[in-house]
Amino acid sequence: MKIEEGYMPYLGHQTYYRIVGEQAGNKKPLIVMHGGPGSTHNYFEVLDEMAVDGRQIIMYDQLGCGKSAVPSQPDLWTKETWVNELIALREHLGLDEVHLLGQSWGGMLEIIYVCDYAPKGVKSMVLSSTLPSAKLWAQEQHRMIKFMSEEDQAAIAKAEETGVYDDPAYLAANDRYMVRHAAPVFIKEDPEPLWRKKVPGTESYVVAWGPNEYSPEGTLQDYDYTEKLRDVTIPTLVTSGTNDLCTPLVAKTMYDAIPEAKWELFAYSRHMPFVEEREKYMKLLTEWLAAND
């Protein structure tokens, strides 16, 4: 399997990208956009084996994390920075026709790109465990917090009230919340590449989103594309897990808004069905891409 790595100059920095496979025939490349903001491409490497028979998968570390990490620069962490980076990457790699898959924040980026920039050549989009509205997301996270222990609920409420997010009781409660709804089950006998050391973009996450998943206070706090999704004409697949941060209500809101969208709910997954139900996810994605080339 051919793997090509490189860097694209961007805003005086470097954006790392990784291309798996070789394009051939009518199969259009798939660009995958990671979550965060501030995560990295690493977890998408579980999809490498899909890059066969002419299908390329293109992943990259968004500016501010991983191999695209930069020194502290809080003014960079806006949606415009990352959308323009995606636009520049398509141009840099000559990606005229593509499929898009965005997970979590990556799906938000995908929605912003499609709704606000009307890009040409997008054959289909996959919205993986993502959201149409920051307000709805926060509402659903707080609903799920109510299923936690009284002690954990109190610790989270105290942190939100005081703005102090380094209290050990809060940190432990937040860890339990994320294990319940976000953390995937890794294959311990074969931990690479998911456990490989990476450089998280903590600053970009806190500045753009907030201190945790349920307190959007950053530059993305007003994100709401629920109504704009009604104008999307690109074939769209929504995927999510039953115990996901992207709750069935969040996923259904996108499914209901986008004309003729499809939705697959993964029964045994949290925030990363492509890890926790990998075989089923790859089969679904392979068939979806083939049907929309």
Helices and strands as residue ranges (DSSP letters): E 3-10, E 13-20, E 30-33, G 42-50, E 57-60, G 66-68, G 74-76, H 79-93, E 98-103, H 105-117, E 122-128, H 134-145, H 150-162, H 168-181, H 202-208, G 228-231, E 236-241, H 248-257, E 262-266, H 273-276, H 278-292
